[in-house]
Amino acid sequence: MRRVLLFIPVLLAVTLGIVLFAGIGKDPNKLESALIGKPVPEFVLADLHNPEVQLGPEVFRGQVSLLNVWGTWCPACRDEHGDLVWLAEQQGIRIVGLNYKDERELALQWLDRLGDPYQVSLYDPRGELGFDLGVYGAPETYVIDPDGIVRYRHVGVVNEKVWREDLEPVVLKFREDS
Amino acid sequence: MYPELGQFALILALLLAVLLSVVPLVGAITGRDNLQAFARPLATGQFVFIALAFALLTQAFLVDDFSVAYVANNSNSLLPWYYKFSAVWGGHEGSLLLWILMLAGWTLAVAVFSRRLPTVMVSQVLSVLGMVSVGFLLFIVLTSNPFDRLLPNVPADGADLNPLLQDFGLIVHPPMLYMGYVGFSVAFAFAIAALINGRLDAAWARWSRPWTTVAWSFLSVGIALGSWWAYYELGWGGWWFWDPVENASLLPWLAGTALMHSLAVTEKRGVFKSWTVLLAIVTFALSLLGTFLVRSGVLTSVHAFASDPTRGAFLLGLLAFTIVSSLTLYAFRAPVVHARSSYGGLSREIFLLLNNVLLVAATLLVLVGTLYPLVLDYLDMGRLSIGEPFFNLTFSPLAVAVGLLLGAGIFSRWKKTDGGWLARQLLWPAATSLVITAAALSYYGSFTPWAFAGLLSATWVTVATLRDLWLKSSSKKGRWHGLRRQSRSYYGMVLGHLGLALTMAGATVVSNYGVERDVRMAPGDTAEIGELRFYFAEIGSRQGANFTATYGRFEISSDGEPIATLFPEKRQYVVQRNMMTEAGIDAGLFRDLFVALGEEVSGDAWAVRLQYKPLIRWLWLGALFMAAGGFLAIADRRYRIRDKVAVSEPAAPSASNPAATAGTREVLS
């Protein structure tokens, strides 16, 4: 009977192997979101700058926007921040910030110091919208079309290369359509 | 022509590895000495050809041979020569070649330092190492050839080495880490050989121990170097991010730590054999898993390597074959009968068993945390982010528990320890460490439960270790005589445990009492952390070998006394057009001062990150202590003396070690 127990490690290893095999070839930076082609989930979140103001999905209406998920706890967000400022200021891209699982005070200091690329800043301390979006880890950036439909999802840092190759084509496409 | 020679050398090495994995093993099974005699020459030949390939790749880097694709992708003519050298392992193909070179080196070391082992054992161990080598050589030759040419369109210059890797830490970090990873293959090979011939006994444990300890020491240094590098090079001042790749190196380290302790029990007392052999397999499996996670790109990480499905699938196949076959072998051949030697409730055996339980729990925890996103994705259960909070919350209690247990375990005896006696031994260390912890907390000025628990655990380990040394070294001929009488392996243990305490103290203090301020500063501004004044004196620029840099000059003073002048930089690398942050750090044994230049905010104002990092050096100092302890332990005389006995001993272990005798009998029952 005890001999049977010795087979447990090999069974565990095989199970793990199957899971790992499924993970091969999927670029973790290109996670398909289940939401692509669907509207941004309903939400009511406070404005980061102004706790009294409640915002909802209507912030995405009318213009193509990027939805950028960030937090001051996330080192990679700091890396991409300069590029976001560049996108907002030099390229005139509308970026909606989702401050994710963070503290308001810290987030405001960060924006004050590093510059604020966000036209609208949503404050999501408990990660509610983040959960509905299926956020995998910050930073993530979504392209949202003028009707509030999620069109693209990028996991990881946005830089000039990612912008040129992945995000800009999507943004241009939906900008033309509208 | 040289690159082709390199490729040819790799293929020859592959052929030799195939022979190595078959011929000596057949010889060992059929008992033909003439076949077994091939083991050492084949191991040597394999090493020679892999070393030749490695040398030829290095040469291609040093002479800027951009017709070689790997060189063109990872080097540049402007790169200083020492980075050209380290660029050899700056990418996928080269780091695999380094991996294999290490493996061949370990194999050669086993061949050279095993003169006193039974021939059958040596043949089997070398054959198993040969099999591992075949797998990885196939991988490199079939999917990741570093000698592929870019002909006829040879690029005029290379794409340059990733600037993150242009750093001293990265010259030494991968070789150290790989020495550790690959070193566990020796313990693995001994375990497999012992399973094959059914001799899991004290002698097997004794032979495995020094190899395991050396590999573990290298891995400790490798991990510490990685953490140090992340601290000063990534520019955020963090020292551990629970990044999948960091976790991949921590996993074999945790399992290897458990293995070292479990091997000690198996050697001394002949118990835990099935468990020890399983740990030896698992430790190496985790090393392979680490290689897979880093090289296949299934997880996102700061160590951004390209995902290549072919390579990932090949590596996984290799991993699966190695792990599944060895665990199956284990399932059929591991001994299941209870050892005859008994041990009581408070014995050293029990303390080491608990140590193993905690370390394995920590290993599982890190493994689950690392693979969780993959598993959820596979089960289609949506995605959750797992990050630092999860690891900090779950790992810290285990670390504290390991420390508390260690302090008590040091005084315990084999077989049976009297509870009252043990409590009396522990009374003073407990009181002393409480006082020291309270003093440290009041020095740093605030109480948090985690700071208290971490510091208490660290001082407890220190005090208990030193008290044990004090008691053991008492002698009628005076203290000095008593100290000299202790063995090197005992001092190795003392150093290792003190190292653990240092690392724990450093981690606790820097996490709880470190101060981090992000401020906006223009030249002429001053910012403060406590009594420290950071004066932003000027901003300037300078030209480096392959980058241009903007630097700030910061003058730091305390109560008007100047302490340090720091020059943090933002570097723009010419070829890859990357911006890199080089932090300015004033390092000290008790605190680091850290200034990093962020983005230019507006006009001449900059985002600046100022940090006060108490005891951060202790983190890495502790790892050096642990590694030094490991090396000291294997320098112990008993390995040389006992090994001589070992030639005649295996069949009939010495009478003073009845457990070992029992061990040889119960195998395969």
HADDOCK unambig.tbl for C-alpha pairs under 7 A between the chains (distance, minus, plus):
assign (segid A and resid 2 and name CA) (segid B and resid 336 and name CA) 6.51 0.50 0.50
assign (segid A and resid 3 and name CA) (segid B and resid 331 and name CA) 6.97 0.50 0.50
assign (segid A and resid 3 and name CA) (segid B and resid 336 and name CA) 6.56 0.50 0.50
assign (segid A and resid 6 and name CA) (segid B and resid 331 and name CA) 4.70 0.50 0.50
assign (segid A and resid 7 and name CA) (segid B and resid 331 and name CA) 5.11 0.50 0.50
assign (segid A and resid 9 and name CA) (segid B and resid 327 and name CA) 6.62 0.50 0.50
assign (segid A and resid 10 and name CA) (segid B and resid 324 and name CA) 5.82 0.50 0.50
assign (segid A and resid 10 and name CA) (segid B and resid 327 and name CA) 5.19 0.50 0.50
assign (segid A and resid 10 and name CA) (segid B and resid 328 and name CA) 6.14 0.50 0.50
assign (segid A and resid 13 and name CA) (segid B and resid 324 and name CA) 6.77 0.50 0.50
assign (segid A and resid 17 and name CA) (segid B and resid 320 and name CA) 6.61 0.50 0.50
assign (segid A and resid 19 and name CA) (segid B and resid 375 and name CA) 6.17 0.50 0.50
assign (segid A and resid 19 and name CA) (segid B and resid 378 and name CA) 6.21 0.50 0.50
assign (segid A and resid 22 and name CA) (segid B and resid 378 and name CA) 6.62 0.50 0.50
assign (segid A and resid 23 and name CA) (segid B and resid 298 and name CA) 5.76 0.50 0.50
assign (segid A and resid 23 and name CA) (segid B and resid 374 and name CA) 6.50 0.50 0.50
assign (segid A and resid 24 and name CA) (segid B and resid 298 and name CA) 5.76 0.50 0.50
assign (segid A and resid 24 and name CA) (segid B and resid 309 and name CA) 5.86 0.50 0.50
assign (segid A and resid 24 and name CA) (segid B and resid 312 and name CA) 6.00 0.50 0.50
assign (segid A and resid 24 and name CA) (segid B and resid 313 and name CA) 6.68 0.50 0.50
assign (segid A and resid 25 and name CA) (segid B and resid 307 and name CA) 6.76 0.50 0.50
assign (segid A and resid 25 and name CA) (segid B and resid 308 and name CA) 6.54 0.50 0.50
assign (segid A and resid 25 and name CA) (segid B and resid 309 and name CA) 4.36 0.50 0.50
assign (segid A and resid 26 and name CA) (segid B and resid 298 and name CA) 6.86 0.50 0.50
assign (segid A and resid 27 and name CA) (segid B and resid 298 and name CA) 6.82 0.50 0.50
assign (segid A and resid 27 and name CA) (segid B and resid 307 and name CA) 6.47 0.50 0.50
assign (segid A and resid 28 and name CA) (segid B and resid 298 and name CA) 6.31 0.50 0.50
assign (segid A and resid 28 and name CA) (segid B and resid 299 and name CA) 5.95 0.50 0.50
assign (segid A and resid 28 and name CA) (segid B and resid 300 and name CA) 5.80 0.50 0.50
assign (segid A and resid 29 and name CA) (segid B and resid 300 and name CA) 6.82 0.50 0.50
assign (segid A and resid 82 and name CA) (segid B and resid 599 and name CA) 6.82 0.50 0.50
assign (segid A and resid 113 and name CA) (segid B and resid 519 and name CA) 6.67 0.50 0.50
assign (segid A and resid 113 and name CA) (segid B and resid 520 and name CA) 5.57 0.50 0.50
assign (segid A and resid 113 and name CA) (segid B and resid 601 and name CA) 6.80 0.50 0.50
assign (segid A and resid 113 and name CA) (segid B and resid 607 and name CA) 5.86 0.50 0.50
assign (segid A and resid 114 and name CA) (segid B and resid 599 and name CA) 6.64 0.50 0.50
assign (segid A and resid 114 and name CA) (segid B and resid 601 and name CA) 5.76 0.50 0.50
assign (segid A and resid 114 and name CA) (segid B and resid 607 and name CA) 6.11 0.50 0.50
assign (segid A and resid 115 and name CA) (segid B and resid 601 and name CA) 6.36 0.50 0.50
assign (segid A and resid 134 and name CA) (segid B and resid 382 and name CA) 6.61 0.50 0.50
assign (segid A and resid 134 and name CA) (segid B and resid 383 and name CA) 5.66 0.50 0.50
assign (segid A and resid 135 and name CA) (segid B and resid 383 and name CA) 6.87 0.50 0.50
assign (segid A and resid 135 and name CA) (segid B and resid 384 and name CA) 6.90 0.50 0.50
assign (segid A and resid 136 and name CA) (segid B and resid 383 and name CA) 5.74 0.50 0.50
assign (segid A and resid 136 and name CA) (segid B and resid 384 and name CA) 5.71 0.50 0.50
assign (segid A and resid 136 and name CA) (segid B and resid 385 and name CA) 4.97 0.50 0.50
assign (segid A and resid 137 and name CA) (segid B and resid 385 and name CA) 5.15 0.50 0.50
